Amino acid sequence: MKISLCNEVLAGMPLEKQCEYAAGLGYDGLEIAPFTLGDTPDAVSATEAARIRGVVESFGLVVTGLHWLLVKPAGLSLTDPDAALRARTLQVMDRLTALCAELGGAVLVHGSPGQRRIADGETHAVALARLQDALAHVAKTAASHGVVYCIEPLSSRETQILNTVAEAAEVVRAIDNPHLRTMIDCSAAGFGESEPMPALIDRWLPTGLIGHVQVNDPNRRGPGQGEMAFAPILAALKRNGYAGTIAVEPFDYVPDGPGAAAFAAGYLRGLREALA
């Protein structure tokens, strides 16, 4: 079970410093938010991707994947009534999927609640159908690049569409492409799910529909900085044979980004060692 750090936590540092710091804390890799690469991450060339990958790997890390996919370029949407805008958003999704593979990543996490909102005057069903069409498209792109694209359930505080693992799993099953899965974000699940995290893992991991796990507390801080107990969560992942990455993704950095990254690394590495 690898432990990865979502790199926006260290976004105030140049990439080389991010890698040096994360490696020093014992992380296995970085999960990259494309917006940290610039305002037009879809314009990152294969040559530049190779350079970025080389920097990360020179510190003994790997790029485990991408997340926060549609923050930049600005103005994207998969559910807007404007068909041209939806097509442009699909182009970005396609390019980021290829970029993930070029960086050596294995998984993309599609959260991006602002880009899947229900447009004024439209229905949940219409917006969901548009989102599902987009995911079916990008699943084929993911297959062509040998990566997994995950639609992330987010709580109703963030979006009206796909709030639980069960709802996301229904879409994944309907599309029926092994390169499209859903995932578990501990903070979102803490708000949106009716059962404790270990039970959620026991129920869904055996289905093969879970492609990734992000660890954070429902208070939006890092793992171990709130009420959620992560020892039972890691135990459930091990019990169910999870061999993927757990990615540290806090939103509220206490005491700051580097401090939150350091706390999470020590906490999770200790729990992982206790399970060995």
Disulfide bonds with the S-S distance in Angstrom:
none
